[in-house]
Amino acid sequence: MSGDCWSSCRIGEIFTVARGGSPRPIDAYITDDPSGINWIKIADATGSDKFIRSTKEKIIPEGLAKTRRVFPGDFVLSNSMSFGRPYIMATEGCIHDGWLLLRPKDENNIDREFYYYLLGSDVLQRRFATQAAGSAVRNLNIDLVAAVDVQVPPLHEQRRIAEILSSVDEAIAATRAVIEQTRKVKQAVLERLLTKGIGHVSFKQTEIGEIPEGWEVVNLIEVCEDVKVGIASSATHAYRPKGVPLLRNQNIMAGWLDTSDLLFVSSEYDLKNASKRVKTGDVVTMRTGYPGRSAVISEQFNGCQTFTTLITRPLESRLDAFFLCAWINSERGMAQIRKRQAGGAQQNLNAGVLKRMPVPLPKINEQREISKLTQALVFDEEMELAALNATKSALMSDLLTGRKRVTDTLPMAAE
């Protein structure tokens, strides 16, 4: 690769691709000995970090013959949970068969951070998903990944692209830090609004704690048209680069939707699942991961599909969607969910539990006033974060495809 030309090649020409391995039974190889070998699991990777720096578990040396060794600078690609997500190794250890190893063939011709962004880009993630869609189980294998075509710029441009995208990541990290610093203060104000209301002086004790005298407590299903589950069968065969948006549990933040890793399905698949479509004003709720975390469907996603999320459609005359969303996300709301999940081995929220969830019910006009205040509390930094993520996504689309070439001036996202 030379000059200013981009090259078309396959991942397998740039990296040696190999699968991890697991000594079995794994419990026989796990050790507490500090001198053991790092055993790298999906849980050791954090969603906000490019690197895997340490592990929670180690294995004994006898397990080496049945696993795959990785070293600092290697890439690992997740084959479960955060499917296709790349990480750069910042420590050595061993990977199980839920990982793929990508080891650079020519150290002198790659910038690792550029390839981190390229491998994690929407374009490649959709290619991985499309390639894996033909199998019964969504699964990345060596041949599949090695055969994926990529467009690669010369080294100096790789470095500049990585610098630009890293600067956006730094801004995102700083915004997240601000959100965490202010969250407790805002949460206290939010909890007061949702339990004391506006201008009340008389209160009563209920199963959800103290609330104003004039409020009711009802089960959610009493003030909703329906509480149901989105698409629950495999959708990988229907993934498309563009099409009908498919919101997943990981897209649901507390009070807003993160579209930075949005997937799409074909119109034919959407039509077959027309009864599962969401409408503006529906509340979508995570079933797994962070059960209960909820957001309201905006006009932008009217008619889209969701995958294994819970969908609540409030009766507009009785329950404001944003009030409900704020209640579910509140400490008291989450406490009600945990209380009803008690005894369950798996952190998984089902429709029956959500239907029976007790909800405070002010008059609809007061709900709407509270909603306006809670949205102002929830959305300022979060919306800034969403805007930064959208900027990053647009930059990645422009820079990683060569649609915009890097100059000494910071390129702008596509308009």
Secondary structure, DSSP 8 states (H G I E B T S, - for coil): --TT--EEEEHHHHEEEEE----SSGGGTEE--TTSEEEE-GGGS-TT-SEE---SEEE-GGGGGGSEEE-TT-EEEE-SSSTT-EEEESS-EEE-TTEEEEEES-GGG--HHHHHHHHTSHHHHHHHHHHHTTSSS----HHHHHT-EEEE--HHHHHHHHHHHHHHHHHHHHHHHHHHHHHHHHHHHHHHHHHH-SS---EEEETTEEEETT-EEEEGGGGEEEEEE-B-S--GGGEEEEEEEEEEGGGB-SSSB--TT-EEE-HHHHHHTGGG---TT-EEE-SBSSTT-EEE--GGGTT-EEES-EEEEE-TTT--HHHHHHHHHSHHHHHHHHHHHTT-SS-B--HHHHHT-EEEE--HHHHHHHHHHHHHHHHHHHHHHHHHHHHHHHHHHHHTTTSS---SS------
